[in-house]
Amino acid sequence: MAKHARTTPPDDDKDAPLKEDIRLLGRLLGDVLRSQEGDAVFEVVETVRQTAVRFRREDDPQSGADLNKMLKKLTREQTISVVRAFSYFSHLANIAEDQHRNRRRRAHQMAGSAPQQGSVGFALARLDNAGVTGATVREFFKEALISPVLTAHPTEVQRKSILDAEHDIARLLAQRDLALTPRESNRNTESLHARIATLWQTRMLRYSKLTVADEIDNALSYYRITFLRELPGLYDDIDEEVARQFPAKAAKTSDTPTYVQMGSWIGGDRDGNPNVNAGTMEHALKRQSTTILDFYLEEAHALGAELSISTLLVGVSPALQALADASPDRSVHRTDEPYRRALVAIYARLAATARALGTTTILRKEVAQATPYGAACEFVADLQILADSLASHHGECLIKPRLAVLKRAADIFGFHLATLDMRQSSDVHERVLAELFASARVEADYAALDELQKITLLLAELAQPRLLTSPYQTYSAETSSELTILRTARSIRERYGARAIRNYIISHTETVSDLLELLLLQKETGLLRIGADGAERAELDLMVIPLFETIPDLRLAASIMEQWMALPIVAGLIARQHQIQEVMLGYSDSNKDGGFLTSTWELYKTETQLVQVFDRAGVKLRLFHGRGGTVGRGGGPSYEAILAQPAGTVNGQIRLTEQGEIIASKFSNPEIGRRNLELLVAATLEASLMPQVNDAKRAKKSAGFETVMEQLSERAYRAYRHLVYETPGFTDYFFEATPIAEIAELNIGSRPASRKATRRIEDLRAIPWGFSWGQCRLLLPGWYGFGSAVSDWLDESSEEKSRAAKLTTLRAMNRDWPFFAALLSNMDMVLSKTDLALASRYAELVADKKLRNSIFKRITDEHRRTIACLSEITGTSERLAGNPLLARSIKNRFAYLDPLNHLQVELIKRHRAATEGEQQPDERVRRGIHLSINGIAAGLRNTG
């Protein structure tokens, strides 16, 4: 019999409900395993788990030998079952932890406690205490843009079918916190058992390569789960918090602009992905539009059912009556129900709009045909008529439950849902323009020109009224495709609205000409219009956004932007962009290029330099942070990361990517999704408005800290580059000691794992690079080089400072400098997930024993140095001492995650042995490897 109520945990065991949930889900999974696979497989799973636990907790070599021997004896069928069991448990443990976080947050709110750090209420209270006025806060929301941008990358391992099943399990688990009767509790347990059984019988992996269309649909599922309802709800919560903290008569919900807007790269990011083209852009907007219009139709229908208000009992506004009178609804039963008739008219126009924008299926057919809305603002205006009429006729309380949410959603999402960014490499633009210049007989060899000659030619061409392109000229496939894509962008903007596409990112930006090239391509395709007054009065549709990625590129960023903004044509365009210019910074490639510490520091310096350049130009800087899931790719808590930005870099404007399995981690649960969105708003609010103390003493201390960071960065860079790029055989070690080759085979992304068909580290994408190190439990990109840098700096002889004095400086940096504190905190989290014992088993995959021992020793030595230095600076050898909840979470899951690593090693051995022996690889072994990749990624949560 299932228990019908949770036992009340003692005050000192707040995690008791979490443990109870994990035990329940583990028991149900065990029941499913017994019934589906038999007692023998269940016993194997238990034996593997217990042996792996001994191997971890007792550091017992014999346990490791026993485990290795046991895994070798498993049949292929048993191996698959064991891998599946531990993979699914990783997913179930994540669900339980998410539910517990929601539970703890609700308990905090119900206790009437002060707002938690990371909430908007907390940020507003801090600002109020610092003397920031309500008028300043309201002005912030009027001007702000905070945009999470969903991207598809080859680390996303969730199938939508799995996501849907897990969403149901989360819902059922949440129900158990309610006061259930014994019968209800039993039914809940039965439903959980059924959903876990369904999960077990659902294929976890894709057997066909993921397409861009699949990636688009996967991302849209998070809108239905979280964004469509939680984002409008968050706006309402923030309105209430602002009104509570800063009372003002003028504060109205409808006055708050849309400061949080969603973005997407999926379908528009062409850099290195030959599968993205004009067709995928059109498909992305069609699917996005269908998703949001389906939501509007559903809500409009529900409103019609709810607003059964009769004019026999209450009046309505003339505008509402006019809307009702224009309705195609002629039913005699609704002549006195103008709101229903008005909503029938709104529904009919929405249905017509949906069809006009490409929707093929309308769930509920409209009463009659109607004229489509010309723009989302017309739909919003109709909803406002309903709201105004209700407000003026004793119906204020009827607005908030659904109508206000629908209107807010229409303001936020329009008919496009999310802004689709475009991205392409500067190399492609150069090739396209070289061909256009040559075919138009303007310049025979554009690529051979030096930078000054290119700038001169591009500016001259931008001033020309004529085009380079001709409809009668035949161009190469690449040039034709690029021109078609830009023309499609113009068509999409005309169809779905200007917010549908408004940003174009240039990868590998190295010169000013890289930016001017995109301006000229926009002119060629009607996206840049030069008026009679000349180029200085031009109109531009797509903001030109440079992406600085590598260490050398970051060091040139400020200089390039200073030259760019000084050009008269650019100054005019920026003026018509509300004096805002966006710059994107790449965390992934800079890390792979120079290592964790140097990448983080170079990004910080670049941002500081950009602030100075933009201030001199009188332009507002908007930074777009290309962060990944791993710390090595800029990951880590977004709240702390935003607060650790250099002064002046936020200013109410920030965009950041949400990538890979991080999207599922943050947004597959509605409550957690809303919390993560609120964290972004709260951090941006604080970072933008919190007064800065700029006295001489603080400035001197900051300068000293920065000098130390520069010295540490130089040392870390040398250590990292020496290992990764200068050690003979390191590439072979990496490809053999990690599952990089197997990851490349996995059907988890439409983008190739490498930019070129080589084994060079330089050509490997930064994302699978980091993902592979996570799988083998080294997570090397998130810490390597720190230990060498700090120990070398501390031990270096100096007349000015002793070792003790230097250590005191590092401790002061951790205490007083948010940037350095965030750096150490993120590295601490990474180190808590590393495991040298498991990593040693992956090292055994390297055939060359001498190479294996040499490189693995260097890695373990650096790991030891890094741990020691971090402990000296923080004053504790305990990992995650400042985040006990995360520490317990990681500790609890490792006993179930470790077996997956052991199994993955064994399966890789079998797979590679068959391949090297020129045998036909066993598909079941390959599938087992891919299942283990899925489970480990789920268990570590931020490895992509």
GUTI-317393 format. One record per residue (C-alpha): x, y, z. Coordinates in steps of 0.2 Angstrom, whole numbers, plus 5000, padded with zeros to 4 digits. Layout:
<rs>
XYZ
...
</rs>
This chain:
<rs>
500050005000
500650174996
500750305009
499450435007
500350575016
502250625017
503050605034
503450765042
505350785042
506350845057
506851025056
508650975052
508250865038
507450975024
508050855011
506950715018
505550735005
506850734991
507550564998
505850494999
505450544981
507050464975
506750304985
505050304977
505550334959
507050204962
505850074969
504650094954
506050094942
506649934950
504849854949
504849904931
506549824928
506049664937
504349644927
505149694910
506849614911
506749484925
507549454942
509249414935
509449574926
508849674942
510149574952
511549624940
511049804941
511049804960
512749714961
513549834948
512849984959
513449914975
515149874968
515350054960
514850134977
516250034986
517450084972
516950274975
516750274994
518150164999
519450204986
519650014985
520749954970
519949774973
518249844970
518849924954
519549764948
517949664953
516949794944
518049784928
517949594929
516049594931
515649714917
516749614905
515649464909
514049554905
513149494889
512749624876
510849614881
511249634900
512449784896
511049874887
509849844901
511049904915
511550054905
509650094902
509250074920
510550194927
510250314913
508350324917
508750334935
509850494931
508350564923
507150524937
508350594950
508350754941
506450764941
506450734960
507750874963
506850994952
505250954962
506250974979
506851144973
505051204969
504551134986
505851224996
505451384987
503651374991
504051335009
505051495009
503651595002
502351525013
503351565029
503251745024
505151765024
506051905015
506251894996
507651774992
509251824983
508951814965
507151864965
506552034958
505852074975
507652054983
508452164969
507152304971
507352304990
509252324988
509052464975
507752554986
509052545001
510352614989
509352764985
508752714968
507052794964
505452714958
505552824943
507252754938
506652574940
505152604929
506252694916
507352534917
505952424912
505452544898
507152534890
507752364894
507952214883
508352044892
508351904879
508751714882
509151644865
508851464862
510151374851
510351194845
512051114847
512650934846
512550904865
510650904866
510150724870
508350734874
507050664863
505350754864
504450584868
505650564883
505350754888
503450724887
503450574898
504650654911
503450804911
502050694916
503150604930
503550774937
501750824937
501250664946
502650684959
502150864963
500350804967
501050694981
501450854991
499550884992
498450815005
497950654996
496750525002
497350345003
496450304987
497150454978
498850414984
498750234977
498150294960
499550424960
500850284963
499950174950
500050324937
501950354941
502250164939
501350174922
502350324916
503950244921
503550084912
503050194897
504750274899
505650104899
504750054883
505050214874
506650234863
507850354872
508850384856
508550434839
509050314825
509050444812
510050594811
509250744819
508650874806
508451064808
506551044808
506750914822
507751044832
506451184829
505051064836
506051014851
506351194856
504551244853
504051114866
504851214879
503651364874
502151254877
502851184894
503551354901
503751514891
501951544884
501151554902
502651574914
503351734905
501751834905
501451774923
503251834928
502852004921
501252014932
502351964947
503652104943
502252234941
501652194958
503352194966
503752364958
502152434964
502452364982
504252424983
503952594974
502052644975
501552764962
499752804955
500352784937
500952604939
499852504928
500152324921
499752384903
501052514904
502552394907
503452364890
504052194884
505852194892
506052004891
505951934874
506351764867
507651734854
508151584843
509551524832
508751364827
508451374808
509451534806
511251494811
512151444795
513951454802
514651284799
512951204796
512551164778
510851104783
510251284787
509651384772
508151494767
507051354768
507451314786
507151504790
505451494783
505051334791
505651404808
504451554807
503051454801
503151334815
503451474828
501951564821
500851414822
501351374840
500951554846
499351564836
498751394842
498951464860
498051624856
496551524848
496451404863
496451554875
495151654865
494051504864
494251484883
493851664886
492251654876
491651514887
492151614903
491451784898
489651744898
489151924903
487451984899
486952164894
485352124903
486352134919
487852254916
488352374902
489752374890
490852504882
490352574865
491952504858
491552334864
489752344858
490452394840
491652244841
490252124845
489052204832
490452164819
490551984824
489951844812
489151764827
487251784823
486551664836
484951724844
485551634860
487051764862
486251924857
486451994875
488151924877
489252044868
490951984875
490651814868
490151884851
491651994851
492751844855
491951744841
492551884829
494251884837
494351704835
493851704817
495151844813
496551734823
496051584812
496151684796
497851754802
498551574806
498051514789
498851664781
500451634790
500551454785
499551354798
498651204790
497551144804
496451244815
495751134829
494151224831
493451294815
492851474816
491051524814
491351614797
492751684787
493551844793
494951964788
496651914795
497452034807
498752144798
499952144813
499952084831
499552254838
497852244830
497452094840
498152174856
497052324852
495452214852
495952134868
496152304876
494452344871
493852194881
494852244896
494352424896
492552374895
492652254909
493652384920
492352514917
490852404921
491252314937
492252174929
494052214934
494252054943
493851964927
495352034918
496751954927
496451764926
496551744908
496251904897
497751994905
498851844902
498351834884
498552014881
500252014889
500751854879
500251954863
501352094868
502851984871
502651854857
501751944843
501351824828
503251774827
503451704845
505351734845
506651834836
507551724824
509451774823
510451744807
512251694808
513651664795
515551664794
516451814788
517351704776
515751664767
515251844765
516951884758
516851754745
515151804740
515651984738
517251934728
516151854716
514851994714
516252124712
517152014699
515551984689
515052164690
516852214684
517052324699
518552234706
519352074699
520152004715
519252084730
520051954742
521752004738
521552184743
522252244760
521052304774
521152494769
520752454751
519252344756
518552474767
518752614753
517952504740
516452444752
516052624757
516152684739
514952544734
513752574748
513552754742
513152694724
511252694719
511452544708
511652364713
513052244710
511852094707
510952064691
509451954688
510251904671
511851844679
512251664684
513051654701
513851504710
512851394722
513551474737
513251654731
511451614725
511051534742
511751674752
510751804742
509151704743
509351684762
509451874764
507951904752
506951774762
507351874778
506552024770
505051924765
504951854783
504952024791
503552084779
502551934783
502851904802
503352084808
504952174810
505352084827
505351914818
507151944811
508152094816
509952024821
511351964810
512851894818
514551884809
515651744815
517551754815
517451944814
519252004813
519152174803
518052324800
517852264782
516952104789
515552214795
515452324780
515252174769
513652124778
513052304775
513352294757
512552124756
510952194764
510952334752
511052204738
509452124744
508352264750
508752254768
509752414768
508952564759
510052714753
508952864752
509153024741
510053104755
511452974753
512152834764
512152934780
510252934780
510052744776
508852634783
509452464790
508352314794
509552194802
510852254815
512552204810
513252114825
515152054826
515551894835
517251894843
517751724848
519651684849
520851764861
521651864846
519951924840
519451974858
521052084859
520552174843
518652194847
518752374855
519852434841
518752364828
517152434836
517952604838
518352614819
516652544815
515652674825
516652814818
516152784800
514752914796
513552784788
513752674803
513452824815
511852864806
511252684806
511652664825
510652834828
509152744820
509452594831
509052704846
510952724849
511152544853
512452424845
512652244850
514252144851
514351964853
515651874863
516051694861
516551594877
516751424869
518151454856
519051574867
519151434880
519751304868
520951424861
521751484878
521051394892
519751434906
520651564916
521351664901
519751654891
518751714906
520051854909
520151914891
518251924890
518252034905
519552144898
518652154881
517052204890
517952344900
518752404884
517152404874
516252504888
517652644886
517552644867
515652654867
515552784881
516652894870
515552864855
513952904865
513252734860
512452614872
513252444872
512252284872
513252124875
512651954868
513551824878
513751654869
513851554884
513651364884
513251234898
514951194904
515951314914
517351294901
516051374888
515551514900
514251414909
513751424927
512451514937
511751654926
511351764941
513151774947
513851784930
512851944926
513252024943
515051984940
515152084923
516252234923
515352404927
514452474913
514252324902
512452284906
511452444906
509752354905
510352274889
510852084888
510651934877
511351764881
511251594873
510451444881
511151284874
511051104874
510351004888
510451164899
508751214890
507951054897
508751084914
508151264915
506451264906
505751084906
504851124923
503751274923
504151334940
505951314938
505851394921
504951544928
506251554942
507751554929
506851694919
506651794935
508551764939
508951854923
507852004926
508452024944
510252014940
510052134925
509152254936
510452244950
511952254938
511152404928
510552514943
511552474958
512652624962
514452604960
515752664972
517152734963
518352814976
520252824973
520552684986
519352564977
520052604960
521852574966
521352404974
520452354958
521952404947
523052294959
521852144957
521852164938
523752164937
523752004947
522451924935
523451974920
524951884928
523951734932
523151734914
524851734906
525451584916
523851484914
523851524895
525651444893
525151294904
523551264894
524351294877
525851184881
524751034885
523351044872
524351124857
526151094860
526250914867
526650784854
525250654854
523950754863
522750744849
522850554849
522650544868
521050654867
520250554853
520650384862
520350434880
518650524877
517150464868
517350604855
517250484840
515650404847
514850574851
515150624833
514150464828
512650504839
511150574831
510950724843
511150874832
511050934814
512751014815
514350924811
515550894826
517050964817
517151114805
518351014794
518650824791
520250824801
520750764819
521550934823
520951004839
520951174830
519551114818
518551024832
517051124837
517151194855
515551114860
515950924857
517650964864
516951014881
515650884880
516950744878
517950794893
516350794903
515950624898
517650554904
517350654921
518950764919
518050924913
519750984909
519151144900
518451214916
520051214927
521651164918
523051294920
522351374936
523451274947
525051304937
524651484936
524351514954
525751404961
527051484950
526451654954
526451624973
528151534973
528951664961
530351754970
529851944973
530652074983
529052164985
527852024991
528151865000
527151714997
526051745012
525651925006
525251864988
524051734995
523251875006
522951964989
522151814981
520951794996
520551984995
520151964977
518951814981
518151914995
518052084986
517952054968
516351974961
517251934945
518551824954
517351754966
516251694952
517751624943
518251524958
516451474962
516251404944
517851304945
517351234962
515851164954
516751094940
518051014951
516650934962
516150834947
517850774941
518450604946
520150554943
519850364947
518550364933
519550464922
520950334924
519850204917
519650314901
521550334900
521650154899
520850164882
522450244875
523450114866
525150194868
525550164886
526950284887
525950424879
524450374891
525550384907
526450544902
524850644898
523750574911
525150614924
525250794918
523350804920
523250734937
524750834943
523850994937
522250934945
523150914962
523951084960
522251164956
521351084971
522751144982
522751324976
520851334977
520851264994
522251395000
521251544992
519551494999
520151425016
519251255014
519651095006
517851045005
517151064987
515551174986
515651225004
514651375000
513251284991
512851135002
511251094992
512251064976
513550974985
512250854992
511450834975
513150794967
513650674981
511950584980
511950554961
513750494959
513350324966
512150304952
513150394939
514750304941
514150134934
513750224918
515550284916
516250114920
515050034907
515450164894
517250124895
516949934893
515749964878
516950084870
518349944872
517149824863
516649944850
518449994845
519149824846
517849764833
518149924822
520049904823
519849714819
518949764803
517349674810
515649734808
515249844823
513849774834
512449894833
511849854851
513649894858
513550064848
511750094855
512450054873
513750184871
512550314865
511350274880
512750294892
513150464884
511350514887
511350454905
512950544910
512450704902
510850694912
511750654928
513050794926
511650914920
512851054913
514150964902
513651034885
</rs>
